[in-house]
């Protein structure tokens, strides 16, 4: 159980880092620059919310597997590797990041940003002194949700990564294999650890949000 747990935590951590780096700026651009093109881009990015995870995993497998578009053109052979399941996790969680981050940025008063620009604030100063201080609780909350969601991933990871010990066998796949082998006692223990981890992550999120609200009230 330790190996799948550590792999799941590693996958969740890297997914959060990548989505913070690319998801937050992307969400900011889509919120502040509304157009028909941005609506199309946002729709494409949100599609994993409604697509079955196996469909997303299948197309990633087609792209990254031997003979796939990326493997044949760029030599990227990430099927059944940690890099492959990380890419799948990032794409699968991108809609959750976009939704959480976008709502956070929409809550920032537009007149406050306009006033700062009028007073000569640069983009860097605007981000450092206004956007980040006002949005970090929402960014933190979204990141914790992404982390918890990644811990429970199954369909995308199974399709693109299979079940390779120490490489792609995360908690969800480990539980599935234990059930398939009728090893229910072990499956109960692993499932309990997964559920407990999700509970404490969400509890920490709620306590942090309540403390922040009490300070700003």
N, C-alpha and C positions, 0 to 999 in steps of 0.2 A: 504493500500500500504506500510506503514511503516514496518509492520512485515515481509512481504516477502523480502523487500529491505534489512533490517538488517540481515535476515537469509542468503540471497545471499552474502552479504559482509562477513559475518562470514564464510560461506563455502569457498569463494574465498581466504580469508586470511589463513585459515588452509590448504587449498590445496597448496598454495604457499610455506608455511613453510615446509610442508612435502616433497614437490618436491625439494626444495632447499637442504634439508638434505639428501635425498636419491638419487635424480636425478643427482645432480652435481657430486658426487663421482662416480656414475655409468657411467655417460657420460665420465668422465676422464678415467676410466678403459677401456671402449670400444674404445676410441680414441687411447690410448697409447698401447693397447695390441690387435693388429689385428690378428685374427685367424679364422678358420672355425667355431669354437665354438662361438666366439664373434659375428660372422655374424648371426648365428642362434638365439642367444639371442637378438640381435638388431632387427632382423626381428619380433620376437615374441612381443617385446616391442612396435614396431611401428604399429602393426596390428590394434589398435583402430583408426588409421588414415583413414583406408579404410573400417572398419566394420561399419555397421549402428549402431548408438548409442543404438537403441532398442535391437539389438542382444547382445551387451555387457551387457546391463541392464538385459536382460532375464537370461543370464548365471549367473550373480551375484545374481539375485533373486533365482535361483535354488540352488546356493551354500549357501546363507545366510538365506533363508526362512525356515520355519518349515519343518523338515524332510530332509533338505539339507545336503550336505556333512559336512560343517563346523559346522552347528547347531547340527548335530547328533554326531559328533566326538569330537568337542571342546566346544560345548555349546554356540557357537557364533550365536546369533539370532539378526542380524542387519537389516533384511528387515524392511522397513517402519520406520527407525530411522535415526537420523542425522548422526550417525556413518556409516550407510550403504550408504547414499548418498555421504558422504565424501570419503569413499573407492572408490565408483564408479567415483567420480570426479578426484581423484588422478590417477586411472588407465586410465581414458579417456584423461586426460591432460598430462600423462607421455610422449607420443610421441612428443608433442609440446616442453616440457621441454628438452627432449633428443636432439631434433633437434637444438634448440637454444643454449643449453649448449655445445653440441659437436662442433658446428661451432666456438664458442668462444674459446674453448680449442685448436682447430686445428690452430687457428690464432697465437698461441704462438710459436715463432721460436724454433725449436728443438735444433738448435746449441746453443742457449742461455741456455737451460736446461742442455745440455751436458757439457757446460763450467762450470756451477755452480756445477754440480756433480763432475767434475774433480777437482774443488777447495775444495771439501770436504763438500759441503752443504748437510745437512740432508734432509729427506723428509719434515719434519715440516718447516724447514727454507726455503726450496724450495717453499713450498706452501705459506708461509707467505710473503716472500720477492719478489717472481717472479710471481707465478701463480695468486694469488688473486689480486695484483695490476694491472696486465695486463688483467684479465678476468672479473673484477667486473662490468664494463659497460655492457658487454654482458650478464652477469648473471642477472643484474638489468633489462635489456630490456626483457629478456626471462621471468622473473618473472612478469613484468607488463603485458605482453601478456597473460600469464596464468591467471592472475587475471581478465583481461577483458574477456577472453574466458569463464571463469567459471561463470561470471555474467549472461551469456546468455545460460547456459546449460538447456536442456529440456528433451531429450529422455532418457538418462541414469538415470537422477533423477526421472523421472516419473515412469520408470519401477521398480526401486529398492526402491523408497520411496513413490510413490503415491502422495497424496496431503493432508498432515496433517498440519493444521495451527500451526505455531510456531515450527514445527519439520522438515517438508520436503517440505512445499509449498514455493518454491523459486519464483523469479520474472517471469521466463519463464512459469512456470505452472500457476501462478496467471493470467498472460495475457491470456493464453489459456482458462482458466475457465471463464474469463470475456467475451471473444468472444463467447464461447459456450452459455453463458447466454444472449447474444445479448446486453451486456452492453458496447457498443462501446465507449462512451464518457470516461468511466473509463479506458477502455483498451488503448485508445489514450494517456491518461495521464501517465499511467504506462509505456507504450512503449516509450514515449518521455523521461521519466526519465532514462530508461535503455539505450536508444540511446545516450543521453547527457552524461551519465556516461562513456560509451565506448569512445565517442569522446574526452572527456577531459583526459582520461587515455592515449589514443594514442597520443594526442597532447603533453602531458607532456613527453611521451617517446621520441617523435621526437625532442622536444626542448632540452631535456637532451642529446640526441645523438649529436645534432648539436653543443652544447656547448662543449662537450667532444672532438669532432673532431677539433674544432677551437683551443682548448688548446694544442692538440697534433700535430697540423699541423706545 
